[in-house]
Amino acid sequence: MLGCAGGKAPGYQLTSFLINEELLLDGGSAASGLSIEEQAKLTGVVVSHAHLDHIAELPYLADNIFGLREDSLKIIGARDVLEVIQKSIFNNAVWPDFCEICHEDTPILDFSSIEERETRSLGGIRFTPYAVNHKGTTFGFILEDSECALLYTSDTGPTEAIWRGAAEVDDLRAIITEVSFPNKMEELARMSRHLTPAMLHAEIGKMPPEVPVYIFHIKAQYGDETRAEIEALGEPRIQVLEEGMTYHL
């Protein structure tokens, strides 16, 4: 867990999960959470959506790996998400375009679009995107290797398709989903398409039974209140993720 907070403050890192030491799921802490050597060994970065807390350190990642690998680092996401990232950040104004900058004729980054429910594979990990309920195009993912599967909703409000997909997966070991705001802020959560603890409780009924549920994206300024409300749900399979921890499925 390189970062799993819903905002940036001292002691709170932005969303970025390292899977099997190879695949990065979102890039909020892509550079600060890994050594430069670890960054250079990545097979790719799967981006759920274009919000800053999920892509913030992709520019520094590109800068750090320059000259340290022979192949391009793949950045995979929905077509319009990649277009936003390239036009808004890698545009030679905010940051150099590392899709054009090369090391020995090989571009540093390779932006590769993926369609909903199209399965890809990198580094022995298969991943399939499902549209979830968030502002702008946002994909959650079901990830599988030879041993088990993991579901990651990314940021979402109440959603449907990814839970139907989960019902078809063998050996699903964990679900990572979000809670952003305390219950008193449900109106804001619905408007911004996030979850509160009470809204999460309603989502639990859509999830495959008995699979552990891990929570990320809690807003730092409401952390204690939100965690207390999650605990009050009395759902033993729910656990709040901790930054810097390694989880074995």
N, C-alpha and C positions, 0 to 999 in steps of 0.2 A: 504494500500500500504506500505508494509514493506520496499521494495526497488524496484526501477524501472530504474536504470541507466545502461548504457552500459559499465561501468568501475568503478573502486574503487578509490576514492579520498575523501578528507574531504568534508562532506556534500553530498556525493553521495553513496547510498547503492545499493548492488547487488540485482538482481531480486528475489523477493519472494512476493507472494500475499496470503493473508489470506481470505478464502471464508467462509462466514457465521460463523466465529470464530471457525471453526472446521478443515477445510481441507486446507493444505498448498500447494500452486501451485508453485513449484520450491523452492530451499533451499538456495539461495544466502545470505539471511539475516535471516535464520531460527532461529538463536539463539540470535542475537543482537537486532532483531526487536520485540521480544516477551518476556514477563516476564517468568521466569522458570515455574510458575504455569500455564501460558497459553500454554507453550510448552508441559507440561505434559498432558494437556487436548486434544491435537490434536488427530483426528481420523486417520490421515495419511498424507503422503507427496506424491504428484504426481510430478514426475520428467520428464521434457520435453526432456532433452538430457544431455550429460555428460560433457559439457563445464564447466569450473571451476566457472564462475560467476553465474551458476544456481545450483551448489551443494556445494559451498564453506563452508557453515556452518552446513551441515549435521553431520560432526563429533562432533561438539560442542553440537548440539541438542541431539545426542545420549548420550553424557556424562552428559548433564544437567538433562535428564529425568530418569537416572538410579535410581531405587528404589522408584520412585514416581508414578508408575502405575502398574496395575496388568496384563495388556495384552501387547503384542508386538506392537510397532509402525510400521505400514505398510509403506514401501517405494515402490511405484508403478511406473513402467516405462517399456520401451522396454527391452527385455531380454538382448541384447548386451550392452545396456546402464547400466543396473544394474551390469553386469559382469565387465565392466570397472570400475565402482565405487568401487566394492568390491575388485578387484585385485589391483587397484591403490591406494586406500585410506584405506579401512577397511581390511588391509592385515597383521596386527600385526607388521608391520615395520613402515609405515607412521602413522598409528593409529590402536588401538585395533580393533579386529573384533567383533563388537557389535551384530552380528548375532549368535555368539557363547557365548558371555558373557551373563549370565542370572541373573535375580532377582527372587529368589524362583522358580527355574527351568524353568522360562519363558524368552526366548531371548529378549533382549532390542529392536532389530530391526527384522523385517520380510520383506525380499525382495521378492516382488511378481510381476512377469512379466505380461504384458498386450500386446495383439496383436492389430494391427490396426483395427479400427472399432468394437472392442469388448467393450461393455458397462459394466462398473462396478458401484457400488454404495458404498459410505461411508458416514456415518453421514447424510443421507437423500439427498446427492448430487450424481447425476448420471454423469458420465463423459465418453466420447467416444473419443479415439485418432484418429487423421488423420496425415499421413505423410506430412511434409512440406519440403520446399527446403532449407536445411541448411547443413553444413558440418557434416558428421556423421549421424547416425540415430537420427532423431528429430521428435517428435510428437507435433502438436498443439492439443488442446482439445476443445470440446463443452461440457459445464457443464450445468446441469439442476437441479433445485429443483422443488418443487410443484407449484411455482409461475412463474418462468421465466427461461430464458437461457442466457448464457454468452459464447462468443467465444474467445479463446486465441490462437494466432498463435505460440507463442514462437518466437524464432529467425527464420527469414526466408527471402529468396529472393522472387522474383515473384513465386507464387505457384497456385495450382488449386484445388486439391481434397477437401480441407477444405471448400472452397467457395461453392462447389457443395453440401457438407454436410449441410452448413448453410442454403441453399435454402429449405431444408426439415424440418427445425426446427420451431416450433410454438413459438411465443412470445420471439424472440431473442431481448434482451434489450440493449446489448452492445457488441462491438468488441474491443479486445485489440490486437494491432499489433505493429510492431516495425518500427522505423527509426533509423539507426545507424550513418550514415555519411551525410555530406552536399553534394549537387549536384556535386560539383567539384571533388568528390572522387567516382564517379559512377563506375569507373573501379575496384577499390578496393572492393566496395560494391558487385559487381557482382561476383568477384573472391571469396570473402568470404561468399557469399550468404546472404547478408543483403539488406536493402532498403535505398534509399535516398528519400527526399521529392518528387522529380519528379517521381521516381519509385513507390512510394506510390500512387501518383495521378493516375497512370495507373492501380494499383490494386483496387482502389475505384470502378471502373466499374464492377468488379467481385463480389463485396459485395452486400448483400441485401440492398435495398434502405432505406434511412431514419433512419437507425440504427446508434446511436452514435459510433464514432470511437475514441478510446483512444490510445495514442502513448506512448511506453516505449522504453528503450534501447539506448537512445541518448548518444553518446560518450561525456564525460565530456569536453574534450578539444575543441570540436566543438559545444558546446551547444548553444551559442547565435546565431551563424550562422545558425545552423540547425533549431532552433525554428523559426527564422525569415523567413526561406524558407518554413516551414510548414504553417505559418500564411499567407504567400504570395499566397498560393494555393487558398485561398478564399473559402475554404470548411467549412461551418458553423458547420458541425457535427463532425469535428475533434478537439480533445482537447488533450493536452499533460498531462500525469499523473503527479501528485505531490506526492512525498514520504511523508508518515505520514498521508495522507488524507484517509478518509473513503468514499466510493462511494456506494450509494443506487440505486439499479436498479428498 
